[in-house]
Amino acid sequence: MPNNIGKRGLTDREMLQLCLELEKGRCRSVSNTMLETSHNELREIYQQCFENANNNHYSLYEKMNENGWYKTDIATTGDIHKVQEFMQNNLHPDEQF
């Protein structure tokens, strides 16, 4: 598909990127709302909405990744250990109170 130059529309990549960003925003919004909801049935509805948005987001990511439009670095063992150490040292809930 053509690019935006000369009013020719969005490329497939641009459209997928926009959709991906919208789904990210929907995931954030729904999860924030769900965290503040105390009514169980309503919370379950938000949970379903979050799962749908999350699944949509992952499908869009996979499509972009297949086309080489969204590349991520592969974590090394050292990267994983750094994150584990950080989580253990800084975010242990028992030590916060």
NORMORA-V416983 format. One record per helix or strand. SS is the DSSP state (hx for helix, st for strand). FROM is the first residue (numbers start at 0). TO is the last residue. If there is no record, write none. Layout:
# NORMORA-V416983
SS&FROM&TO, SS&FROM&TO
This chain:
# NORMORA-V416983
hx&11&34, hx&39&65, hx&76&89, hx&92&94
